[in-house]
């Protein structure tokens, strides 16, 4: 269980945590790849070895979640099982296998005066991660920040407090094994919400960036109050567009997966757009497959005339992230109509097109300004692990520094190294 701290104690607690993280920053930044990888591999081993401890802690959180009436989507994100625990360990092992970005020379050039200039990747510094009901974020964020040479302060939600603490213990074991500073990965030992406020203030200048991972209210608070840069997205209002050139069998398969594989993830499709030209051939088979999978359909007037087993869509449906087995459906005039709708209502997270016509795909890709665009693939691939990053801390939909899955490279900055031979400036 986490220790409890209240009132003024939280401010002093968070100040100490920030100072410890800052003290760990330099030794971590200069640690070699072998030491970081040794820590990561030991973390993954500890997670597997302590599977039952993690499951027992998670059972407490799940029971508390049921008692407090958490939604089905929250419970899905909260619950762990042996497969999800194995996936956490596999993700950490994959991160260990990634190339270490720290020290990479991004670019190099010579000036006419003989100066040699290099742009080189460096750690960001202390990262703060604030998240709600996903205990796996503890492992993902800790491992990614370590690989990039960054200390991290993790503030998990009260719903997953016991699970996060059990996972964090495995991460500390890995740091100890490799001889790296234990303060490099800290879990805030209180569920008091005042701790979030202290992090948003920047912990007396000790935090370089904050990454929120949670619902709209959390992310809005972070973006409104944070005094340090933020990598975040508010919502995943993700769209799936079925073009007139789409293969029907493929469209059915992808639509069901994009919506129903896991309805509570930010990459789940929330709006289905169908080209009016294939309404007579593609619409009903896709909607019947979704209904058979247990999906509730909210349809515009045209769709309702073709498919009666649906509810009328309201204006709110086009901007809603359901995180549930519900999808909004609309007919559009080809790729141009899809682009117009997406640009009006998207949260710029993830959009997908199902099409065989190359021109439609290229127009979709070139005119839509979202962080992730997919062709003939499910929106549920909007995930750092699926991108080969091992894991992700989140999906960033802003345009400054990081966009899309935030992995190891996105957790670095850069500096310039300039080598001369006695040059002075005239």
Order of alpha helices (4+ residues) and beta strands (2+ residues): alpha-alpha-alpha-alpha-alpha-beta-beta-beta-alpha-beta-alpha-beta-alpha-beta-alpha-beta-beta-alpha-beta-alpha-beta-alpha-beta-beta-alpha-beta-alpha-beta-beta-beta-beta
